Amino acid sequence: MSLFEEPLGEVTSESFWEVGNYKHTVRRVDDGYRLCSDMINCLHERGRLEKAYAQQLQEWAKKWRPNIEKGPQYGTIAKAWIALLAEAESRADLHAEVRSLLVRSDEERVRAWQRDSFHRAMMGTFKESRDVEEAFRKAQKPWAKRLKEVETSKKAYHTTCKEERLAENREGTARADSAMAADQLKKITDKLDKCRQDTLKARERYERALQDLNTLTPKYMEDMEAVFDTCQAVELKRLSFFREVLLSVRHHLDLSVNPSFCNIFLELHNAISTSDTQEDLKLFRNIRGPGMPMNWPTFEEFTLDTSRTISRKEKTKKLTDGVTLTNITISHETQRPTIESISAPQPFPPPGPADWSDDEPTNPFGSNGDVESNPFGEEDGDGDGDGEALESKSGVLVRALYDYAGQEEDELTFSSGEEFIKLEDEDEQGWCKGRLNSGTVGLYPANYVEEI
């Protein structure tokens, strides 16, 4: 029979009124302590589940947020998608709060009640269960003593009845035997009479003991019920407390009554509902489609300022942005060029009409254009080595990995394996400025070279 089913009316040897069968009621006190421990462990485990779920929601949102923010999705749909992740983060906060309420409120409440309601005694038992068992034993002791007398008198009565039955059988056999002597028959008859008298006396003692027991039974039942009612009152407190705890747990777990929980889905609904697919298409048209502005080619008259086409790379990186040597002197001890100062970059002034030449570039190191005054000239035997050392100080030596042919006038052209100087680091569009060994300065793709 299940514990949740009401018992039928049959009498069993496990009846509460049997001697010693109050042990089930006594055990219920110990079970109350164990049930408190089970409740604590149950709530603690649920708290771990809530915490794990909250962490998984946070990790999920953290994983997908950069994918959406940096991915190809755009416009209001992207915002609605982000709102879905925000819902997970907000829900994670709520479940973390649920875990805190279960552990710090409900679990600690049960722990405190268990500590106040059960007190350890010697031999690993509880004072409450020991007191209940002592009260039951005291209430049952007089009735148990009379019951023992009834059992003893009953056994004696049944024994005399058995002996009387045997004496009757022997007496009947003796009377049927014609060869039996008269004195022997008389002894058997006397034995039968004595057994009958013993049986009568035993029956009287048995009936008297049973009567005494029945007389004591009402007092026995009253005392036992009084102790049982005391146990029931204690158990009622535990059951009522458990009911309150479970209601509190239900309230903490029921997020539907939490205003923050309702607001999460309201905000998510609003974010998705306010998304506009047509607006997203219009946005993409303007930032990546025909709606983008365009500098359409127009006829340009030739002037000195427009002698060559200005590329979009040159708009962000000017050739004159680099470091320019402005003052170089010759040391008398070594007759090698020494840099005394480096000034901020300054653009060269445009040449006048009389000085313009497509063949001879302007010399930045002299005012009269005298090539022999160039400090980088080969005045000594080590001139080439010193020139390379000076160039390496003004930039980084790189080696070309592939052939590259300049597509515009401001771009360098070089071959695979050729070495030259990188003057500036890579810009946002992936271009660097460099100077070839021939002195040509221009732009080149950064991924076409490697530093030496």
Secondary structure by P-SEA (a helix, b strand, c coil): cccccccccccccccccccccaaaaaaaaaaaaaaaaaaaaaaaaaaaaaaaaaaaaaaaaaacaaaaaacccccaaaaaaaaaaaaaaaaaaaaaaaaaaaaccaaaaaaaaaaaccccccccccaaaaaaaaaaaaaaaaaaaaaaaaaaaaaaaaaaaaaaaaaaaaaaaaaacccccaaaaaaaaaaaaaaaaaaaaaaaaaaaaaaaaaaaaaaaaaaaaaaaaaaaaaaaaaaaaaaaaaaaaaaaacccccaaaaaaaaaaaaaaaaccaaaaaaaaaaaccccccccccccccccccccccccaaaaaccccccccccbbbbbccccbbbbccccccccccccccccccccccccccccccccccccccccccaaaaaaaaaaaaabbbbbbcbbbbbccccbbbbcccbbbbbcccccccccccccccccccccccccccccc
